[in-house]
Structure formats: C-alpha cells, structure tokens
Amino acid sequence: MPLEVKDRAIGKYLECITKKLLDMDVSDCTADLDELLSQDFTLTWSFDEIDSWLKEADISDDKKAFIIRLTEQIKKHKTQ
C-alpha cells in the first residue's frame, strides 16, 4: 500500500533537511517536496521538536534559513 501524501511530504521534508545539513545538493529534493506540497492534504504532525532544535542548533545561518523556510511551507498544511 503506497504512503499517503502527508506521510510522503514529511519524509521528503526530513530528507531535504538532512541533505542540507550534510552539504548535499537539495534541488531535486526541494522540487519533489514542492510537488507534494501542491497537493491537498492535512498534517497532524508536530513540528515542536524541529522548532526547539532550531533555536539551539549550531548550524550556519544559511542552513537555518533553509530549514525555517521549508518548515513554514509545510506547516501551511497543518491543522490547528
């Protein structure tokens, strides 16, 4: 059984973050995520751990900005 769009979106979101942190090319990953985010779905996943980690993470401003941008994009699908 294939994964639901919301599960594929979370997986791709985490993959993009990981690749960025490892200084890997994220262009294909972000294109895939953009495609998933163009679909209609609702997330119930919590971003609290990511948000908390970002406050303390010892990473470059570029990487932090990338992760914040991705997080804000995917949060648009989150239920309140």
Biopython code that builds the backbone (N, CA, C, O; Angstrom):
import numpy as np
from Bio.PDB.StructureBuilder import StructureBuilder

atoms = [
    (1, "MET", "N", (0.837, -1.179, 0.000)),
    (1, "MET", "CA", (0.000, 0.000, 0.000)),
    (1, "MET", "C", (0.888, 1.250, 0.000)),
    (1, "MET", "O", (1.752, 1.396, 0.864)),
    (2, "PRO", "N", (0.677, 2.144, -0.962)),
    (2, "PRO", "CA", (1.513, 3.354, -1.019)),
    (2, "PRO", "C", (1.230, 4.293, 0.154)),
    (2, "PRO", "O", (0.128, 4.318, 0.703)),
    (3, "LEU", "N", (2.239, 5.050, 0.515)),
    (3, "LEU", "CA", (2.090, 6.016, 1.600)),
    (3, "LEU", "C", (1.160, 7.150, 1.181)),
    (3, "LEU", "O", (1.096, 7.514, 0.007)),
    (4, "GLU", "N", (0.448, 7.696, 2.144)),
    (4, "GLU", "CA", (-0.390, 8.848, 1.881)),
    (4, "GLU", "C", (0.497, 10.062, 1.582)),
    (4, "GLU", "O", (1.662, 10.102, 1.979)),
    (5, "VAL", "N", (-0.062, 11.039, 0.886)),
    (5, "VAL", "CA", (0.686, 12.239, 0.513)),
    (5, "VAL", "C", (1.291, 12.900, 1.746)),
    (5, "VAL", "O", (2.443, 13.333, 1.712)),
    (6, "LYS", "N", (0.530, 12.983, 2.830)),
    (6, "LYS", "CA", (1.045, 13.654, 4.031)),
    (6, "LYS", "C", (2.276, 12.941, 4.581)),
    (6, "LYS", "O", (3.196, 13.596, 5.069)),
    (7, "ASP", "N", (2.310, 11.617, 4.511)),
    (7, "ASP", "CA", (3.465, 10.864, 5.004)),
    (7, "ASP", "C", (4.663, 11.016, 4.071)),
    (7, "ASP", "O", (5.802, 11.103, 4.529)),
    (8, "ARG", "N", (4.408, 11.048, 2.781)),
    (8, "ARG", "CA", (5.495, 11.265, 1.812)),
    (8, "ARG", "C", (6.060, 12.672, 1.963)),
    (8, "ARG", "O", (7.267, 12.874, 1.833)),
    (9, "ALA", "N", (5.189, 13.650, 2.239)),
    (9, "ALA", "CA", (5.645, 15.033, 2.412)),
    (9, "ALA", "C", (6.552, 15.164, 3.635)),
    (9, "ALA", "O", (7.592, 15.817, 3.560)),
    (10, "ILE", "N", (6.177, 14.561, 4.743)),
    (10, "ILE", "CA", (7.022, 14.604, 5.945)),
    (10, "ILE", "C", (8.367, 13.921, 5.674)),
    (10, "ILE", "O", (9.417, 14.442, 6.050)),
    (11, "GLY", "N", (8.331, 12.777, 5.034)),
    (11, "GLY", "CA", (9.572, 12.076, 4.705)),
    (11, "GLY", "C", (10.479, 12.907, 3.822)),
    (11, "GLY", "O", (11.689, 12.959, 4.042)),
    (12, "LYS", "N", (9.900, 13.560, 2.822)),
    (12, "LYS", "CA", (10.689, 14.385, 1.907)),
    (12, "LYS", "C", (11.212, 15.631, 2.626)),
    (12, "LYS", "O", (12.338, 16.063, 2.381)),
    (13, "TYR", "N", (10.406, 16.200, 3.503)),
    (13, "TYR", "CA", (10.819, 17.356, 4.318)),
    (13, "TYR", "C", (12.056, 16.993, 5.150)),
    (13, "TYR", "O", (13.036, 17.738, 5.167)),
    (14, "LEU", "N", (12.007, 15.865, 5.824)),
    (14, "LEU", "CA", (13.140, 15.426, 6.648)),
    (14, "LEU", "C", (14.356, 15.098, 5.783)),
    (14, "LEU", "O", (15.492, 15.361, 6.178)),
    (15, "GLU", "N", (14.116, 14.522, 4.604)),
    (15, "GLU", "CA", (15.222, 14.229, 3.678)),
    (15, "GLU", "C", (15.909, 15.527, 3.238)),
    (15, "GLU", "O", (17.138, 15.596, 3.204)),
    (16, "CYS", "N", (15.126, 16.547, 2.904)),
    (16, "CYS", "CA", (15.698, 17.822, 2.478)),
    (16, "CYS", "C", (16.532, 18.459, 3.592)),
    (16, "CYS", "O", (17.619, 18.976, 3.335)),
    (17, "ILE", "N", (16.031, 18.422, 4.815)),
    (17, "ILE", "CA", (16.777, 18.964, 5.949)),
    (17, "ILE", "C", (18.092, 18.209, 6.117)),
    (17, "ILE", "O", (19.147, 18.821, 6.286)),
    (18, "THR", "N", (18.027, 16.898, 6.071)),
    (18, "THR", "CA", (19.231, 16.080, 6.243)),
    (18, "THR", "C", (20.258, 16.380, 5.163)),
    (18, "THR", "O", (21.438, 16.558, 5.464)),
    (19, "LYS", "N", (19.826, 16.437, 3.920)),
    (19, "LYS", "CA", (20.757, 16.717, 2.821)),
    (19, "LYS", "C", (21.390, 18.090, 2.967)),
    (19, "LYS", "O", (22.585, 18.250, 2.717)),
    (20, "LYS", "N", (20.609, 19.078, 3.368)),
    (20, "LYS", "CA", (21.158, 20.430, 3.564)),
    (20, "LYS", "C", (22.208, 20.423, 4.663)),
    (20, "LYS", "O", (23.268, 21.032, 4.518)),
    (21, "LEU", "N", (21.917, 19.737, 5.761)),
    (21, "LEU", "CA", (22.877, 19.672, 6.865)),
    (21, "LEU", "C", (24.160, 18.961, 6.466)),
    (21, "LEU", "O", (25.228, 19.256, 7.002)),
    (22, "LEU", "N", (24.060, 18.020, 5.522)),
    (22, "LEU", "CA", (25.231, 17.276, 5.056)),
    (22, "LEU", "C", (25.898, 17.917, 3.844)),
    (22, "LEU", "O", (26.772, 17.321, 3.215)),
    (23, "ASP", "N", (25.477, 19.138, 3.524)),
    (23, "ASP", "CA", (26.021, 19.884, 2.382)),
    (23, "ASP", "C", (25.855, 19.142, 1.059)),
    (23, "ASP", "O", (26.711, 19.221, 0.177)),
    (24, "MET", "N", (24.744, 18.421, 0.934)),
    (24, "MET", "CA", (24.421, 17.728, -0.310)),
    (24, "MET", "C", (23.484, 18.599, -1.137)),
    (24, "MET", "O", (22.851, 19.517, -0.614)),
    (25, "ASP", "N", (23.401, 18.306, -2.426)),
    (25, "ASP", "CA", (22.502, 19.032, -3.319)),
    (25, "ASP", "C", (21.056, 18.749, -2.921)),
    (25, "ASP", "O", (20.657, 17.593, -2.776)),
    (26, "VAL", "N", (20.284, 19.805, -2.746)),
    (26, "VAL", "CA", (18.885, 19.651, -2.328)),
    (26, "VAL", "C", (17.899, 20.020, -3.437)),
    (26, "VAL", "O", (16.692, 20.038, -3.198)),
    (27, "SER", "N", (18.387, 20.314, -4.638)),
    (27, "SER", "CA", (17.496, 20.799, -5.693)),
    (27, "SER", "C", (16.423, 19.779, -6.064)),
    (27, "SER", "O", (15.253, 20.143, -6.176)),
    (28, "ASP", "N", (16.787, 18.525, -6.255)),
    (28, "ASP", "CA", (15.788, 17.504, -6.582)),
    (28, "ASP", "C", (14.837, 17.279, -5.418)),
    (28, "ASP", "O", (13.632, 17.109, -5.607)),
    (29, "CYS", "N", (15.384, 17.281, -4.231)),
    (29, "CYS", "CA", (14.589, 17.054, -3.024)),
    (29, "CYS", "C", (13.551, 18.154, -2.845)),
    (29, "CYS", "O", (12.383, 17.870, -2.582)),
    (30, "THR", "N", (13.968, 19.404, -2.986)),
    (30, "THR", "CA", (13.025, 20.507, -2.802)),
    (30, "THR", "C", (11.992, 20.538, -3.925)),
    (30, "THR", "O", (10.842, 20.916, -3.697)),
    (31, "ALA", "N", (12.387, 20.148, -5.126)),
    (31, "ALA", "CA", (11.418, 20.074, -6.233)),
    (31, "ALA", "C", (10.361, 19.013, -5.929)),
    (31, "ALA", "O", (9.169, 19.232, -6.148)),
    (32, "ASP", "N", (10.808, 17.866, -5.422)),
    (32, "ASP", "CA", (9.872, 16.803, -5.045)),
    (32, "ASP", "C", (8.940, 17.280, -3.929)),
    (32, "ASP", "O", (7.738, 17.021, -3.967)),
    (33, "LEU", "N", (9.499, 17.977, -2.938)),
    (33, "LEU", "CA", (8.685, 18.468, -1.835)),
    (33, "LEU", "C", (7.672, 19.503, -2.327)),
    (33, "LEU", "O", (6.511, 19.485, -1.918)),
    (34, "ASP", "N", (8.115, 20.403, -3.203)),
    (34, "ASP", "CA", (7.191, 21.402, -3.758)),
    (34, "ASP", "C", (6.023, 20.730, -4.463)),
    (34, "ASP", "O", (4.880, 21.172, -4.346)),
    (35, "GLU", "N", (6.314, 19.658, -5.198)),
    (35, "GLU", "CA", (5.264, 18.903, -5.894)),
    (35, "GLU", "C", (4.279, 18.313, -4.879)),
    (35, "GLU", "O", (3.065, 18.401, -5.068)),
    (36, "LEU", "N", (4.792, 17.723, -3.820)),
    (36, "LEU", "CA", (3.924, 17.146, -2.794)),
    (36, "LEU", "C", (3.101, 18.229, -2.103)),
    (36, "LEU", "O", (1.922, 18.027, -1.812)),
    (37, "LEU", "N", (3.726, 19.383, -1.841)),
    (37, "LEU", "CA", (3.028, 20.456, -1.139)),
    (37, "LEU", "C", (1.963, 21.125, -2.008)),
    (37, "LEU", "O", (1.104, 21.841, -1.494)),
    (38, "SER", "N", (2.015, 20.898, -3.300)),
    (38, "SER", "CA", (0.986, 21.454, -4.180)),
    (38, "SER", "C", (-0.304, 20.638, -4.125)),
    (38, "SER", "O", (-1.340, 21.060, -4.638)),
    (39, "GLN", "N", (-0.228, 19.466, -3.497)),
    (39, "GLN", "CA", (-1.396, 18.607, -3.377)),
    (39, "GLN", "C", (-2.189, 18.956, -2.115)),
    (39, "GLN", "O", (-1.692, 19.623, -1.208)),
    (40, "ASP", "N", (-3.410, 18.495, -2.091)),
    (40, "ASP", "CA", (-4.304, 18.807, -0.977)),
    (40, "ASP", "C", (-4.213, 17.718, 0.089)),
    (40, "ASP", "O", (-4.559, 16.563, -0.161)),
    (41, "PHE", "N", (-3.746, 18.092, 1.274)),
    (41, "PHE", "CA", (-3.679, 17.169, 2.408)),
    (41, "PHE", "C", (-3.596, 17.974, 3.692)),
    (41, "PHE", "O", (-3.328, 19.175, 3.673)),
    (42, "THR", "N", (-3.828, 17.301, 4.800)),
    (42, "THR", "CA", (-3.765, 17.937, 6.114)),
    (42, "THR", "C", (-2.805, 17.159, 7.001)),
    (42, "THR", "O", (-2.852, 15.930, 7.070)),
    (43, "LEU", "N", (-1.937, 17.896, 7.675)),
    (43, "LEU", "CA", (-0.976, 17.288, 8.602)),
    (43, "LEU", "C", (-1.449, 17.419, 10.043)),
    (43, "LEU", "O", (-2.070, 18.412, 10.423)),
    (44, "THR", "N", (-1.150, 16.418, 10.819)),
    (44, "THR", "CA", (-1.347, 16.496, 12.262)),
    (44, "THR", "C", (-0.003, 16.360, 12.980)),
    (44, "THR", "O", (0.056, 16.355, 14.209)),
    (45, "TRP", "N", (1.052, 16.253, 12.215)),
    (45, "TRP", "CA", (2.408, 16.054, 12.728)),
    (45, "TRP", "C", (2.856, 17.282, 13.510)),
    (45, "TRP", "O", (2.556, 18.406, 13.105)),
    (46, "SER", "N", (3.558, 17.097, 14.608)),
    (46, "SER", "CA", (4.049, 18.201, 15.427)),
    (46, "SER", "C", (5.451, 18.629, 14.969)),
    (46, "SER", "O", (6.326, 17.796, 14.733)),
    (47, "PHE", "N", (5.633, 19.924, 14.852)),
    (47, "PHE", "CA", (6.937, 20.479, 14.475)),
    (47, "PHE", "C", (7.674, 21.046, 15.692)),
    (47, "PHE", "O", (8.693, 21.720, 15.545)),
    (48, "ASP", "N", (7.159, 20.774, 16.884)),
    (48, "ASP", "CA", (7.746, 21.324, 18.103)),
    (48, "ASP", "C", (9.221, 20.964, 18.266)),
    (48, "ASP", "O", (10.023, 21.810, 18.660)),
    (49, "GLU", "N", (9.578, 19.734, 17.972)),
    (49, "GLU", "CA", (10.975, 19.304, 18.134)),
    (49, "GLU", "C", (11.897, 20.020, 17.153)),
    (49, "GLU", "O", (13.000, 20.428, 17.515)),
    (50, "ILE", "N", (11.443, 20.169, 15.919)),
    (50, "ILE", "CA", (12.245, 20.885, 14.915)),
    (50, "ILE", "C", (12.407, 22.344, 15.348)),
    (50, "ILE", "O", (13.516, 22.878, 15.345)),
    (51, "ASP", "N", (11.300, 22.983, 15.719)),
    (51, "ASP", "CA", (11.350, 24.387, 16.145)),
    (51, "ASP", "C", (12.270, 24.572, 17.349)),
    (51, "ASP", "O", (13.056, 25.519, 17.390)),
    (52, "SER", "N", (12.178, 23.695, 18.307)),
    (52, "SER", "CA", (13.013, 23.772, 19.502)),
    (52, "SER", "C", (14.487, 23.559, 19.148)),
    (52, "SER", "O", (15.356, 24.293, 19.619)),
    (53, "TRP", "N", (14.758, 22.560, 18.323)),
    (53, "TRP", "CA", (16.140, 22.275, 17.922)),
    (53, "TRP", "C", (16.737, 23.456, 17.176)),
    (53, "TRP", "O", (17.900, 23.798, 17.393)),
    (54, "LEU", "N", (15.953, 24.093, 16.290)),
    (54, "LEU", "CA", (16.470, 25.213, 15.507)),
    (54, "LEU", "C", (16.938, 26.372, 16.386)),
    (54, "LEU", "O", (17.879, 27.080, 16.027)),
    (55, "LYS", "N", (16.295, 26.569, 17.520)),
    (55, "LYS", "CA", (16.674, 27.661, 18.421)),
    (55, "LYS", "C", (18.082, 27.473, 18.972)),
    (55, "LYS", "O", (18.789, 28.448, 19.226)),
    (56, "GLU", "N", (18.486, 26.224, 19.155)),
    (56, "GLU", "CA", (19.783, 25.920, 19.771)),
    (56, "GLU", "C", (20.825, 25.369, 18.794)),
    (56, "GLU", "O", (21.997, 25.244, 19.148)),
    (57, "ALA", "N", (20.410, 25.043, 17.580)),
    (57, "ALA", "CA", (21.298, 24.360, 16.637)),
    (57, "ALA", "C", (22.513, 25.207, 16.275)),
    (57, "ALA", "O", (22.398, 26.400, 15.990)),
    (58, "ASP", "N", (23.668, 24.569, 16.293)),
    (58, "ASP", "CA", (24.912, 25.223, 15.914)),
    (58, "ASP", "C", (25.156, 24.953, 14.427)),
    (58, "ASP", "O", (26.034, 24.178, 14.048)),
    (59, "ILE", "N", (24.345, 25.622, 13.599)),
    (59, "ILE", "CA", (24.453, 25.471, 12.149)),
    (59, "ILE", "C", (24.522, 26.864, 11.521)),
    (59, "ILE", "O", (24.196, 27.860, 12.166)),
    (60, "SER", "N", (24.942, 26.922, 10.278)),
    (60, "SER", "CA", (25.076, 28.211, 9.600)),
    (60, "SER", "C", (23.719, 28.896, 9.450)),
    (60, "SER", "O", (22.670, 28.251, 9.474)),
    (61, "ASP", "N", (23.767, 30.212, 9.296)),
    (61, "ASP", "CA", (22.539, 30.973, 9.091)),
    (61, "ASP", "C", (21.830, 30.531, 7.817)),
    (61, "ASP", "O", (20.600, 30.512, 7.761)),
    (62, "ASP", "N", (22.599, 30.178, 6.802)),
    (62, "ASP", "CA", (22.037, 29.705, 5.532)),
    (62, "ASP", "C", (21.236, 28.413, 5.736)),
    (62, "ASP", "O", (20.119, 28.282, 5.236)),
    (63, "LYS", "N", (21.804, 27.485, 6.458)),
    (63, "LYS", "CA", (21.114, 26.217, 6.717)),
    (63, "LYS", "C", (19.875, 26.441, 7.585)),
    (63, "LYS", "O", (18.822, 25.850, 7.347)),
    (64, "LYS", "N", (20.015, 27.293, 8.581)),
    (64, "LYS", "CA", (18.887, 27.580, 9.464)),
    (64, "LYS", "C", (17.753, 28.230, 8.667)),
    (64, "LYS", "O", (16.590, 27.863, 8.832)),
    (65, "ALA", "N", (18.086, 29.187, 7.809)),
    (65, "ALA", "CA", (17.069, 29.869, 7.000)),
    (65, "ALA", "C", (16.375, 28.892, 6.061)),
    (65, "ALA", "O", (15.163, 28.978, 5.860)),
    (66, "PHE", "N", (17.133, 27.967, 5.486)),
    (66, "PHE", "CA", (16.568, 26.953, 4.600)),
    (66, "PHE", "C", (15.552, 26.095, 5.353)),
    (66, "PHE", "O", (14.447, 25.857, 4.865)),
    (67, "ILE", "N", (15.927, 25.641, 6.526)),
    (67, "ILE", "CA", (15.049, 24.774, 7.326)),
    (67, "ILE", "C", (13.807, 25.540, 7.777)),
    (67, "ILE", "O", (12.704, 24.993, 7.762)),
    (68, "ILE", "N", (13.973, 26.780, 8.173)),
    (68, "ILE", "CA", (12.825, 27.593, 8.579)),
    (68, "ILE", "C", (11.870, 27.775, 7.397)),
    (68, "ILE", "O", (10.655, 27.671, 7.562)),
    (69, "ARG", "N", (12.409, 28.043, 6.221)),
    (69, "ARG", "CA", (11.572, 28.222, 5.032)),
    (69, "ARG", "C", (10.785, 26.958, 4.730)),
    (69, "ARG", "O", (9.579, 27.016, 4.487)),
    (70, "LEU", "N", (11.467, 25.808, 4.744)),
    (70, "LEU", "CA", (10.778, 24.530, 4.489)),
    (70, "LEU", "C", (9.705, 24.272, 5.533)),
    (70, "LEU", "O", (8.601, 23.835, 5.210)),
    (71, "THR", "N", (10.038, 24.543, 6.779)),
    (71, "THR", "CA", (9.103, 24.297, 7.875)),
    (71, "THR", "C", (7.858, 25.165, 7.726)),
    (71, "THR", "O", (6.740, 24.691, 7.923)),
    (72, "GLU", "N", (8.051, 26.432, 7.380)),
    (72, "GLU", "CA", (6.905, 27.315, 7.194)),
    (72, "GLU", "C", (6.040, 26.851, 6.017)),
    (72, "GLU", "O", (4.812, 26.921, 6.076)),
    (73, "GLN", "N", (6.683, 26.383, 4.959)),
    (73, "GLN", "CA", (5.927, 25.885, 3.797)),
    (73, "GLN", "C", (5.059, 24.690, 4.177)),
    (73, "GLN", "O", (3.872, 24.651, 3.854)),
    (74, "ILE", "N", (5.641, 23.734, 4.850)),
    (74, "ILE", "CA", (4.901, 22.505, 5.163)),
    (74, "ILE", "C", (3.866, 22.735, 6.264)),
    (74, "ILE", "O", (2.845, 22.049, 6.301)),
    (75, "LYS", "N", (4.115, 23.686, 7.156)),
    (75, "LYS", "CA", (3.164, 23.981, 8.232)),
    (75, "LYS", "C", (1.836, 24.519, 7.683)),
    (75, "LYS", "O", (0.821, 24.472, 8.378)),
    (76, "LYS", "N", (1.831, 25.016, 6.478)),
    (76, "LYS", "CA", (0.595, 25.531, 5.883)),
    (76, "LYS", "C", (-0.449, 24.418, 5.738)),
    (76, "LYS", "O", (-1.638, 24.691, 5.574)),
    (77, "HIS", "N", (0.005, 23.172, 5.800)),
    (77, "HIS", "CA", (-0.890, 22.021, 5.686)),
    (77, "HIS", "C", (-1.285, 21.464, 7.053)),
    (77, "HIS", "O", (-1.990, 20.458, 7.134)),
    (78, "LYS", "N", (-0.839, 22.107, 8.112)),
    (78, "LYS", "CA", (-1.089, 21.591, 9.460)),
    (78, "LYS", "C", (-2.449, 22.044, 9.990)),
    (78, "LYS", "O", (-2.858, 23.188, 9.794)),
    (79, "THR", "N", (-3.131, 21.133, 10.656)),
    (79, "THR", "CA", (-4.380, 21.501, 11.317)),
    (79, "THR", "C", (-4.042, 22.274, 12.584)),
    (79, "THR", "O", (-2.970, 22.093, 13.162)),
    (80, "GLN", "N", (-4.925, 23.106, 12.997)),
    (80, "GLN", "CA", (-4.686, 23.947, 14.185)),
    (80, "GLN", "C", (-4.949, 23.181, 15.458)),
    (80, "GLN", "O", (-4.800, 23.729, 16.550)),
]
sb = StructureBuilder()
sb.init_structure("model")
sb.init_model(0)
sb.init_chain("A")
sb.init_seg("    ")
for serial, (resi, resn, name, xyz) in enumerate(atoms, 1):
    if name == "N":
        sb.init_residue(resn, " ", resi, " ")
    sb.init_atom(name, np.array(xyz, "f"), 0.0, 1.0, " ", f" {name:<3s}", serial, name[0])
structure = sb.get_structure()
